[in-house]
Amino acid sequence: MAKLALTLVIIGALNWLLVGLFEWDLVSAILGGDSHRESSAISRIIYTIVGICGIYCVRFYADTRYSAR
C-alpha cells in the first residue's frame, strides 16, 4: 500500500510540475476536460485518489524507518 501511495503522490507531483512550468495538465489531457474550466469526472476521481495518497504519506514523517540517517 505504501509503494502505491508514494507512486501516486510522485505522479501527482510531476503533474503539478507540468502545470506550474507549462500550464499543461497531463491528467486532463489524457482523460478529457480542460484544466482552466471543468475537468472530467474521471480526472476529478484521479485527483481525489492522489490527494488521499498524499494524506496517507504524511504518516512517513513519524515513521523512523523513512527518516534521514
Buried (B, 14 or more C-beta within 10 A) or exposed (E): EEEEBBEBBEBBEEBEEBBEEEEEBBBBBEBEBEBEEEBBEBBBEBBEBBEEBBEBBEEEEEEEEEEEE
